[in-house]
Amino acid sequence: MGTGTEHLTQLGQAAALPDSPDAAVLETVPNPHPGTLYLVRFTAPEFTSLCPITGQPDFAQLVIDYAPECALVESKSLKLFLGSFRNHGAFHEDCTIAIAKRLVAACQPKWLRIGGYWYPRGGIPIDVFWQTGAAPDGLWLPDQGVAGYRGRG
């Protein structure tokens, strides 16, 4: 009997960083606890993309929380997907929301939220938040744990 992972193309083998987010493949595996309400958190403290106007690098900490339904996001494919933004030009809001929507399309969770905590450029930090709707009743939602930007004070 298989584990439901036979279809994976990236886990357990060398996989190059995709050229773009559109070329990246988000893979899933079966949720071993369908019908159980629980939260999965991915934190990407070193996310990078490029400003679409200047080409300068932008940096963020992403916190992705989701309540799985039938599928889980396979973490290596997520790392490669997020890494594909390194040479991708897009505004902070576009990156954050595009990531969330791709994850929803890939794993069809009961619920998902993302916090994009972007480091300041030009003296202004930009934080971007999105979720699919109200969190399911009974889902434990810990704080995302990212302090607000305080500058030098």
C-alpha positions as CSV (number, residue, x, y, z in Angstrom):
1,M,0.0,0.0,0.0
2,G,1.4,3.4,-1.0
3,T,1.9,6.4,1.2
4,G,0.3,8.8,-1.2
5,T,3.7,10.4,-2.0
6,E,4.5,8.4,-5.1
7,H,3.6,11.4,-7.3
8,L,6.1,13.8,-5.7
9,T,8.7,15.1,-8.1
10,Q,10.9,17.2,-5.8
11,L,11.2,15.5,-2.4
12,G,14.1,13.2,-1.9
13,Q,16.0,14.3,-5.0
14,A,17.9,17.3,-6.4
15,A,15.5,20.0,-7.5
16,A,16.6,23.3,-9.1
17,L,15.1,26.6,-8.0
18,P,12.3,27.4,-10.4
19,D,12.9,30.4,-12.8
20,S,9.7,32.1,-11.7
21,P,6.7,31.6,-9.4
22,D,4.6,30.6,-12.4
23,A,7.1,27.8,-13.2
24,A,7.2,26.5,-9.6
25,V,5.2,23.4,-8.7
26,L,3.4,23.2,-5.4
27,E,3.0,19.6,-4.4
28,T,0.7,18.1,-1.8
29,V,0.5,14.9,0.2
30,P,-2.6,13.3,1.7
31,N,-3.6,14.6,5.1
32,P,-3.2,11.7,7.5
33,H,-5.9,13.2,9.8
34,P,-8.7,14.4,7.5
35,G,-11.7,15.5,9.6
36,T,-9.5,16.7,12.4
37,L,-9.3,20.4,12.9
38,Y,-5.7,21.6,13.4
39,L,-3.4,24.3,12.3
40,V,-0.2,24.1,10.3
41,R,2.2,27.0,10.3
42,F,5.0,27.8,7.9
43,T,7.4,30.6,8.7
44,A,9.7,32.0,6.1
45,P,12.0,34.5,7.9
46,E,14.2,35.2,4.9
47,F,11.8,35.7,2.0
48,T,13.1,37.8,-0.8
49,S,11.7,39.3,-4.0
50,L,12.5,42.3,-6.2
51,C,10.9,45.7,-6.5
52,P,9.3,45.7,-9.9
53,I,10.3,49.3,-10.6
54,T,13.9,49.6,-9.2
55,G,15.0,46.0,-9.2
56,Q,16.2,46.4,-5.6
57,P,15.8,43.5,-3.3
58,D,12.8,43.4,-0.8
59,F,12.9,41.3,2.3
60,A,10.0,39.9,4.4
61,Q,9.1,37.4,7.0
62,L,6.1,35.4,5.9
63,V,3.9,33.5,8.4
64,I,1.4,31.1,6.7
65,D,-1.2,29.4,8.8
66,Y,-3.7,26.9,7.4
67,A,-6.2,24.3,8.5
68,P,-5.8,21.3,6.2
69,E,-8.7,19.4,4.7
70,C,-7.6,16.5,2.5
71,A,-4.1,17.6,1.5
72,L,-1.0,19.0,3.1
73,V,1.5,21.3,1.4
74,E,4.7,19.4,0.8
75,S,7.4,21.6,2.4
76,K,10.2,21.2,-0.1
77,S,8.0,22.3,-2.9
78,L,6.9,25.3,-0.8
79,K,10.6,26.2,-0.2
80,L,11.3,26.1,-3.9
81,F,8.1,28.0,-4.7
82,L,9.0,30.8,-2.2
83,G,12.6,30.8,-3.5
84,S,11.4,31.4,-7.0
85,F,10.4,34.9,-5.9
86,R,14.1,35.8,-5.4
87,N,14.4,37.2,-9.0
88,H,10.8,38.0,-9.4
89,G,9.6,41.7,-9.6
90,A,6.4,42.4,-7.8
91,F,5.0,44.7,-5.1
92,H,4.8,43.5,-1.5
93,E,1.0,43.2,-1.7
94,D,1.1,41.2,-4.9
95,C,3.7,38.7,-3.6
96,T,1.9,38.1,-0.4
97,I,-1.6,37.6,-1.9
98,A,-0.2,35.6,-4.9
99,I,1.5,33.2,-2.5
100,A,-1.7,32.7,-0.5
101,K,-3.9,32.1,-3.5
102,R,-1.5,29.6,-5.0
103,L,-1.5,27.7,-1.7
104,V,-5.3,27.7,-1.6
105,A,-5.4,26.4,-5.1
106,A,-2.9,23.7,-4.4
107,C,-4.2,22.2,-1.2
108,Q,-7.8,23.5,-0.8
109,P,-7.6,24.0,2.9
110,K,-10.5,24.6,5.3
111,W,-8.9,27.9,6.1
112,L,-5.7,29.8,5.4
113,R,-4.2,33.1,6.5
114,I,-0.9,34.8,5.6
115,G,1.0,37.6,7.2
116,G,3.7,39.3,5.1
117,Y,5.9,41.4,7.4
118,W,8.0,43.4,4.9
119,Y,11.2,45.1,6.1
120,P,11.3,48.9,5.6
121,R,12.4,50.5,2.3
122,G,12.4,54.2,2.2
123,G,11.6,54.2,5.9
124,I,8.2,52.5,5.6
125,P,7.6,48.9,6.6
126,I,4.6,47.4,4.8
127,D,2.6,44.5,6.4
128,V,0.1,42.6,4.3
129,F,-2.5,40.3,5.7
130,W,-5.1,38.1,4.0
131,Q,-7.3,35.1,4.9
132,T,-9.8,33.0,3.2
133,G,-12.6,33.9,5.6
134,A,-13.4,33.5,9.2
135,A,-11.4,30.9,11.0
136,P,-13.3,27.6,11.7
137,D,-14.9,27.5,15.2
138,G,-12.6,25.7,17.6
139,L,-9.4,26.2,15.6
140,W,-6.5,27.3,17.9
141,L,-4.9,30.4,16.4
142,P,-1.7,31.4,18.1
143,D,-0.4,34.9,17.5
144,Q,1.8,35.1,14.5
145,G,4.7,36.1,16.8
146,V,6.1,38.9,14.7
147,A,6.6,42.2,16.6
148,G,5.6,45.4,15.0
149,Y,8.4,47.4,13.5
150,R,10.0,49.6,16.1
151,G,12.9,51.2,14.3
152,R,15.8,52.2,16.6
153,G,13.6,52.8,19.6
